[in-house]
Amino acid sequence: MAVFLLLVIFIVVPVLELAVIIEVSSKIGLLNTIATLVLVSFFGAWLVRRQGLATLRRVRRSLDRGVLPTPDLVDGAAILVAGALLLTPGFITDAIGLLLLFPPTRSLVRGLLRRFFVGRIAIRDVRFRRVPTDPGSPSGPPPDELPPPY
């Protein structure tokens, strides 16, 4: 499965991108095609910065309230992937990158990822307790009397 995915990413996608770029340049001209790709990259970089900073603010607010910012972290990862796709020259990767920058699309991606990972992650009940190191003390020696690390 991993080999197939790598084959698609490194061979099929660039071939498709070249085909689309050649087709578009035959319709609107080479310089217009290059200009369009550059403009989309700059616009995408601006959007990535804007969306990324907004997501970072939401993560900070959630952490300040003591809430785990899982949806915002997934949004941040989607924005990072969108930025990488927008910097890759080509119309197909630009389209996918721009789609990932829109909040409704990111919400859809979050749902798909949740469905994908729910069956694959086992949650265990883990409890921690401090093991006494001094038999006379229920909680062990104070921190300043701990033995040096090995």
C-alpha positions in Angstrom: 0.0 0.0 0.0 2.8 2.4 0.9 4.6 1.7 -2.4 1.5 2.4 -4.3 0.9 5.7 -2.5 4.5 6.8 -3.2 4.1 5.8 -6.9 1.0 8.0 -7.1 2.6 10.9 -5.3 5.9 11.0 -7.1 5.0 9.8 -10.6 1.3 10.1 -11.3 0.7 13.5 -9.8 3.6 15.2 -11.6 2.6 13.7 -14.9 -1.0 14.9 -14.4 0.3 18.3 -13.4 2.4 18.6 -16.5 -0.5 17.5 -18.7 -2.8 20.2 -17.1 -0.1 22.9 -17.4 0.5 22.0 -21.1 -3.2 22.1 -21.8 -3.8 25.4 -20.0 -0.8 27.0 -21.7 -2.1 25.9 -25.1 -5.3 27.8 -24.3 -4.1 31.0 -22.6 -0.4 31.0 -23.5 2.8 30.1 -21.6 3.4 33.5 -19.9 -0.2 33.7 -18.7 0.0 30.2 -17.4 3.2 30.9 -15.4 1.7 34.2 -14.2 -1.4 32.4 -13.0 0.6 29.8 -11.1 2.7 32.4 -9.5 -0.3 34.5 -8.5 -2.1 31.5 -7.0 1.0 30.7 -5.0 1.3 34.2 -3.6 -2.5 34.4 -2.8 -2.3 30.9 -1.3 0.7 31.9 0.9 -1.2 34.9 2.1 -4.3 32.8 2.9 -2.1 30.1 4.7 -0.5 32.8 6.9 -3.9 34.3 7.7 -5.6 31.0 8.5 -2.6 29.7 10.3 -2.4 32.7 12.7 -6.1 32.4 13.3 -5.8 28.7 14.2 -2.8 29.5 16.4 -4.9 32.0 18.3 -7.7 29.4 18.8 -5.2 26.9 20.0 -3.9 29.3 22.6 -7.4 30.2 23.8 -8.3 26.6 24.2 -5.1 25.9 26.1 -5.7 28.9 28.3 -9.2 27.5 29.2 -7.6 24.1 29.9 -9.3 22.4 26.9 -7.5 20.1 24.5 -7.5 21.9 21.1 -7.8 18.7 19.0 -9.9 20.2 16.1 -7.7 23.3 15.9 -4.6 21.1 15.8 -6.1 19.1 12.9 -6.9 22.4 11.2 -3.3 23.5 11.7 -2.1 20.3 10.1 -4.5 20.7 7.2 -3.3 24.3 6.7 0.3 23.1 6.7 -0.5 20.6 4.0 -2.4 23.2 2.1 0.7 25.5 2.2 3.0 22.7 0.9 0.5 22.0 -1.9 0.2 25.7 -2.9 4.0 26.0 -3.1 4.2 23.0 -5.4 3.8 24.2 -9.0 0.6 23.0 -10.7 -3.1 23.5 -11.0 -4.2 20.3 -9.4 -2.1 20.7 -6.2 -3.1 24.4 -6.0 -6.8 23.4 -6.2 -6.5 20.8 -3.5 -4.4 23.3 -1.3 -7.0 26.1 -1.7 -9.8 23.6 -0.8 -8.0 22.7 2.4 -7.9 26.4 3.4 -11.6 26.7 3.5 -13.1 25.9 7.0 -16.0 23.7 5.7 -13.5 21.5 3.8 -11.3 21.2 6.8 -14.3 20.2 8.8 -15.0 17.5 6.3 -11.3 16.4 6.5 -11.5 16.3 10.3 -14.6 14.0 10.1 -12.8 11.7 7.6 -9.7 11.5 9.8 -11.8 10.8 12.9 -13.6 8.0 11.1 -10.3 6.6 9.9 -8.5 6.7 13.2 -11.3 5.7 15.6 -11.1 2.0 14.9 -7.3 2.1 14.9 -6.6 3.7 18.3 -7.0 1.7 21.5 -7.5 3.8 24.6 -6.1 2.3 27.7 -6.9 3.2 31.3 -3.5 4.3 32.6 -3.0 5.4 36.2 0.1 6.7 37.7 1.1 6.5 41.4 4.2 7.4 43.2 6.1 4.5 44.5 7.5 5.1 48.0 11.3 4.9 48.1 11.5 5.2 51.9 9.6 2.5 53.8 8.9 4.9 56.7 7.3 7.5 54.5 4.1 7.0 52.6 5.2 9.3 49.7 8.9 8.8 49.7 11.7 11.4 50.5 11.3 15.1 49.7 12.6 16.2 46.3 15.8 17.7 47.7 16.7 14.3 49.3 16.3 12.2 46.1 19.3 10.2 45.2 21.3 11.4 42.2 20.4 9.9 38.8 22.5 7.1 37.4 
